[in-house]
Amino acid sequence: MGKIAVVAIVSSWVVAISILVNCIVPDPYMDEIFHIPQAQQYCKGNFRSWDPMITTPPGLYIVSLAHVASLFPGLFYMKIGASFSDACSSSLLRSSNGVLAVFCSILVYNILTHLRPSLSDRKVTLRTVVLALYPLHWFFSFLYYTDVASLTAVLASYFMSLKKNYFLSSLVGALAVLIRQTNIIWVLFISCTGVLDYILTQQKDSAVLAESRPSQGKDAFSVWNQGVGTGSNLRKRRIGNQAATFNSSVHQTVASTKPSSDFSHEVREIISRLWQLKLELFATFWPYFIVMVAFITFVCWNGSIVLGAKEAHTVSPHFAQLMYFSLVSALFITPVHFTIRQAAVLAQSFWKKNKLVSFFQLCTVLIVGFFSVHFFSIAHPYLVADNRHYPFYLWRKVIKFHWTMKYLLVPLYVYSWISIFNILAKSQRKTWVLVYFLATAATLIPAPLIEFRYYTIPFFFLILHSHVDDDRSWLLMGVLYFAINFFTMYMFLFRPFSWVHEGGVQRFIW
């Protein structure tokens, strides 16, 4: 019943808000002026046509073609579209993201059920509905952008990996890369987490198998000993000593499969298992390798990771982007990270360890943060010139409020990362947390433009693996998301404005 409730709830607002958006903003807006005409060219069968301003591959248009094709018989019967190309209207293309938003909520429900099987349907439903309201995901469910399709494809690939269907996972991962090329990082992340899970499963299976053997041997020995005379006591003692030694080694093996508090030991253990199982791992995960090779070939052929507008999307060392992500993500989970209780937990964990070492580590992290915002903080021309985006106002009114402001925010950035690591470490192995951080860094650091949309996928992996069991926190997050969504949609629909130097109606957007 939980999954049906999720579909009903998400579908209700997708349909209602979509109708409202299409009535008030019927024409393509912002990036839609590139995506919608391109998709319409595909609907006409003109697959050689390509707008040089589009930076992403044509995966979204391929998905939209399938969506329109599924609806076309009904549209033709109702005489809404005389031809397939006529059916590819702005509203129908936007509706493909609405459908994907519903499907994405189903994936989130399934992933939560898999990761947290002890949760009741009611709790999983609550978490899924709240995540469907996540503002950056919710807002673009009603426009023709790549974000919803990108998140859905990545989560579908991840869910297939959790189900150990690695071939299908890699196929869906390839589709995710066709929608947005930076998703190659998340395909690599999914394959790495799959490898870690595979290694851990192999260790557990080996330990269980080994543990079952001495018990079987013990039963056989007891049966055999019943028919032996008292003169065989020496043989019995030898057998008992061998069994005790074997049991000791088994318990050591079982213990080694548990998450270790020693990070270096955990890394060495995984590297050792990687080498031992290298052929088996390649035979299992080779589909991901094919996707990686295909992507590298594309980049070498294209000369860049982006397709169009290469001069405006050059790879830049934007380390401050990681700082922004930590604070934005923690703020979206405010009831968990910015509480007196969480601050006390972090302070307690700090003082529990060697105070001198902890102080040195904290100072090092702060210095890295200051270094990042001072030398690697990029003001992209799009950011400082386009007042339709909310990051424009955050940049001008907050970060640029005073020259010291960007440095005063560094302790908040550092606190956010420490809190994120603290929450993740409670339920995940340290190597998983490291792989997640590296994937997030590889996604965000090369991006010169501050776009909160880029934070969506790492945020979802963060929240899905943060075991927040307090329903009150989830309800507060739901209220927060609802308030933000109400404000942003109201501003988008009912507070248009004009530019003096350019005609047309402008609207506020993420």
Secondary structure, 3 states (H helix, E strand, C coil): CHHHHHHHHHHHHHHHHHHHHHHHCCCCCCCHHHHHHHHHHHHCCCCCCCCCCCCCCCHHHHHHHHHHHHHHHHHHHCCCCCCHHHHCCHHHHHHHHHHHHHHHHHHHHHHHHHHCCCCCHHHHHHHHHHHHCCHHHHHCCCCCCCHHHHHHHHHHHHHHHHCCCHHHHHHHHHHHHHHCHHHHHHHHHHHHHHHHHHHHHHHHHHHHHHHHHHHHHHHHHHHHHHCCCHHHHHHHHHHHHHHHHHHHHHHHHHHHCCCCCCHHHHHHHHHHHHHHCHHHHHHHHHHHHHHHHHHHHHHHHHCCCCCCCHHHCCCCCCCHHHHHHHHHHHHHCHHHHCCHHHHHHHHHHHHHCCHHHHHHHHHHHHHHHHHHHHHCCCCCHHHHHCCCEHHHHHHHHHHCCCCCHHHHCHHHHHHHHHHHHHHHHCCCCHHHHHHHHHHHHHHHCCCCCCCHHHHHHHHHHHHHCCCCCCHHHHHHHHHHHHHHHHHHHHHHHHCCECCCCCCCCECCEC
